[in-house]
Amino acid sequence: MFNNIIYFIVVLLIFNINYPGDTPANSLPLTLIMLFLSWLVFAGYCRWGFGSLQKRFYNGITDDGGVTGQYQRLNVRLSVLAIFLFALTIYLLNLKYWLRLIPGFERFSVLQGILALSLFIFYLGTIWYFAYPAYKALFGTGITRESFVRSNIKFNLPILFPWIVLSLVYDLIALSPWAGPGGFLNTAGGQIIFFAIFLTILMIFLPGLIHYFWGCTPLKASEKGRELEVFLREKGFKYRHLLNWPIFEGKMMTAGIMGIVSRYRYILVTDSLLEVLSLEELKAVLAHEMGHAKYRHLYFYILFFVGFMVISFGLSDVFLYLIYAHPLFIDMISDTDSKTISLFYLILSVPMLLTLLIYFRYIMGFFMRNFERQADLYSAVTMGTPMPAISALEKIALFSGKIRDLPSWHHFSIKERVDTLWRSIKDPGLIKRHNRFVAVSFLVYLICVGVLGYSLNFGPIKRNLNYSFLEKTLKQEILKKPGDVALYRALAMIYHQQEKYENAIETYGKIISLDPDQPESLNNLAWLLVTATDQEFRDKERSLILAKKAVLLERSSVFLDTLAEAYYVNGFIPEAIKTIEEAIVLAKENRGYYEKQLKKFSVGFTPPSQNK
């Protein structure tokens, strides 16, 4: 399931960055034929892959769980191939264009996304269909092929619930009066805050929907169920329901916990786990799930997702600027052809996909593995001994295809987990040290994400990248339109804000040479010449001449303020006071600033170096 979370995120990214053209390259019948043929080839490869695996199993390669590992790796390989096939469908067969032709779909991206994801789920369903014989041989379950495919779909669909709700909310906001480029949700901070609140609310209430979707029922009817409820009550653990988890007809040996608040917290146990494990072993499993709640692991997962959003927001801009720095990509983004634009964003998505892989597989995966170890050790403490947890894990490894030595990116192998539990007997301090290790690691994570997130989204790195990006864009446009004063004015202001005074003075000079009656440029250059932090670029006499000309062309409070400052630094105090008083009269905003200027001028002359 955790692998599929990454798969679905990748697929949604591929779909969302596609920009379909006005006319597709192929007709709808030809598109459907090509779609069918590509699926046929994919289905044939799936059949061959799992058929070969099944033959290896029947040849007796089962003593070390090697075939089980091969089965899981083949699933991963085919899932990646399904993502590649989905990308071809989006970019070569122009799936998004045809989806937008369906009435009502053009305005609701969530509907387009649901149908596109249905295609990807169909590809995954193909994998599961042909995986069934190998699965049945490896795990010896009596589940039917139809139930196996249906259970896989039901098991994975809840991954998409948050995205569906979030997309629907965004679609409704886009159609509301609150939508607009200046809206709070169009800022990086606004989106991060909205996403964090949304995800928290969803994590509170979503478990109730998921357990209903999975068809879970209370365990009260069974003897073990009643004993387990007594155990939870004795431990003072608060939860909503202890449920039977019928996923894969209950044949999967697993348990789980959902919900960050006790009122909507559910503990799930499958039938096979209830049948194979003893009562004490089941209590150890529940104690493990209690450990997840005790240490607030689900809260951490919310923070991890928000952390990824914070970092990805900032890095997307960094990657955009780095790619855009190359002339080839500047031509691509300025091209109006939809395929070229889609190709540009596809190239841009590559570093984002790598970021996603590194973050979830290695950063979040590190914490997930150590959270599991934390829960294992909590189970040992709760039970008074690690022996029930050890025997439960050994049984699960044996009856789940001899997976004792098989690690994953989000779990230590069962062997590693058992070894740690054995060490806890000889080393009682292990538990405290591990808890301290997790706490310190998370603190380091928070500091790194906080510093990186602020720097990339709000700090000088983001600001300088923005300026660099705009500077390069404007220079490219100026090459095409060398006489466009507006482009030069925008470039001069960027230089000014970056304190690149020499470039700014040169660019303002170019504007004035092209159009001597540009009041804004005259005023800005005059202001720069009296306020530049680098004294080398100050020129109070020239500033006064420029400021006077700007005021002659346009008598605004802003321009009068510049003229007053120029008078002041040149020693003409009465003129400065008179000019700033006129600015106060004309001012419709920032009156407080102009009044401070008046107060400064009225005190008397001070050296120019002490001016603002």
QUISUL-V752930 format. One line per field, one symbol per residue. ss: DSSP state (h for helix, s for strand, l for the rest). phi: phi as a letter, one per 30 degrees, with the letter a starting at -180 (. if undefined). A space follows every 50 residues. Layout:
ss = ???
phi = ???
//
This chain:
ss = lhhhhhhhhhhhhhhhlllllllllllhhhhhhhhhhhhhhhhhhhhhhh hhhhhhhhlllllllhhhhhhhhhhhhhhhhhhhhhhhhhhlllhhhhhh llllllllhhhhhhhhhhhhhhhhhhhhhhhhhhhhhhhlllllhhhhhh hhhhhhhhhhhhhhhhhhhhhhhhlllllllllhhhlhhhhhhhhhhhhh hhhhhhhhhhhhhhllssllllhhhhhhhhhhhhllllllssssllhhhh llllsssslllhhhlsssslhhhhhhllhhhhhhhhhhhhhhhhllhhhh hhhhhhhhhhhhhhhhhhhhhhhhllhhhhhhhhlllhhhhhhhhhhhhh hhhhhhhhhhhhhhhhhhhhhhhhhhhhhhhhhlllhhhhhhhhhhhhhl lllllllllllllhhhhhhhhhhhhhlllhhhhhhhhhhhhhhhhhhhhh hhhhhhhllhhhhhhhhhhhhhhhhhhhhhllllhhhhhhhhhhhhhlll hhhhhhhhhhhhhhllllhhhhhhhhhhhhhlllhhhllhhhhhhhhhhh hhhlllhhhhhhhhhhhhhlllhhhhhhhhhhhhhhllllhhhhhhhhhh hhhllllhhhll
phi = .dddededdddddeddddcdddbddbddeddddddddddddddddddddd dddddddddjdbdcidddddddddedddddddddddddddcccheddddd ddeiddccdddddddddddddddddddddddeedddddcidcdddddddd dddddceeededddddddddddddccdddldcdddccddddddddddedd ddddcdedddddddidbdcedcdddddddddddddidcadbccdcddhhi dddababbjcbddbcbccbddddddddddddddddddddddddechdddd ddddddddddddeddeddddddddddeedddddddddddddddeddddde dddddddddddcdddedddddddddedddddddiaddddddddddddddc jhceccdbdcbdddedddedddddddbededdddddddddddddeddddd ddddddcbdddddddeddddedddddddddbdcdddddddddddedddid ddddddddddddddbdccdddedddddedcbedceecdadddeddddddd dddaccddddddddddedddjcdedddddddddddddcahdddddddddd dddkdbeedcdd
//
